[in-house]
Amino acid sequence: MRSQSVTRVAGTLLMALLAGCSSGDPAPKPTATQPFIAFNACLITDTAGLAPGTPAAQAWAGIQSATDPLHARAGYVTVEPAKADSAIGGLILKNCSLIISASTNEHFAPTIDAIAKSHPEQHFLLVGTAGPAANVRSLRPGDDLQERVRQAVTESATEH
């Protein structure tokens, strides 16, 4: 009999404690998710991919730090240098607003320049030395590449 009384008292105390923990405030309303803006930053790199310390890894970090707060889209492809032209063509078809090329392979720069000349409406960012095409911006590799890519992507997205 005594154990039933103790159980009832303990149950009553537990209910009182649980009721006291409730703030009485309604649950916060869910916030709407921020929609993506119509800007796609696409990185193309050689088969080294995003290996740590490579220009592509630095560029990818810069792209992400730019696109995340803007709610823009970002993606990357890794290709054999000989297939760079078809991969870039695919990125154009996927509506990449800005195509960023980061590779230590010398085949990428002339490929970007040639495609840029035939697609003047497409914007390119080349890590390395660009040719004369007006729609190709060039960034030299270096320690602050990540920040410079972030700035370039942010500027491009703002202008877009």
Disulfide bonds with the S-S distance in Angstrom:
Cys42-Cys96 1.89
